[in-house]
Amino acid sequence: MSMNVGSPSGGDAPSMMATINTTPLVDVMLVLLIIFLITIPVITRTVKVDLPKAVNIPTQTKPENITVAVSKTGVIFWNDRQITNLNDLINQVKGAAVHKPQPEIHIRADAGARFEFVGRVLYGIQRGGIVKVGFLTEPDHGIRGSRH
């Protein structure tokens, strides 16, 4: 710390101080820091609710269910038959949507497929009018981070 005792010229007239006094700034910042440290735990508390426990139930495959597969390269398959484009998929979905009760569509997407490909399939199913859509996945074997 420094202290200005007098003017360098030795006169009685006080000179202007050219340094910035940062002590009030530091005091204000410390007070704000303490306020934030006290209020953050109050903000992060949420209403206590009991969340449901998720259990993986195997899918009951019915003959009327439709499986739509998406390959790694984006090729779409309707029940093991290749679909040439999105309009054909929409037409297939529209044809299946008129059945009572409506069938479910199960999407099997390759793990390496881009999200864009799966998004197009979802868009086509939505445009076709099917309400129930599910994703088929491999079961988790309890070992994370390793592949067999």
C-alpha positions, 0 to 999 in steps of 0.5 A: 500500500502506498500513502500520499503524504504531501506534494512532491514540490514541497508546497502546501497546495495539494496535488491531484492523486493519479491512482485509483482507489480499489479498496471500495471495489474489492469490498463491494465484490466480496459482499456480492460474493458472500451474497451469492454463496448464501443464496445459491443453495436456496435457489437450487432447492426444489420441491421434494417429489418421489420420481417413478422408478423406470423398469425396462419391460420387453416389448410385446410384438404383435403381428400388426406392429410395424418395424421401421429400420434405419441403417447406418447410411440412412436407408429406410426399411418397412418390415424388412422391405426397403423404402426408396424415399420419404414420400413412399414412407409417408404413403405406407404410414397413411395406408397403415393409419386407417386400420382400427386399431392403429398399429404401433410403429417400432423404429430400429435405428443403427447406433451409427446412424445420424440423428438426421436420418431418424428425424426424417423417419419420425417426420414421415410417421407424424405426417402419415398419422400414426400416433404410437411410435416406439424405439427398439434398443439393445438391453443394457447388460450392466457394463457401461463404457465397454462394448462386447 
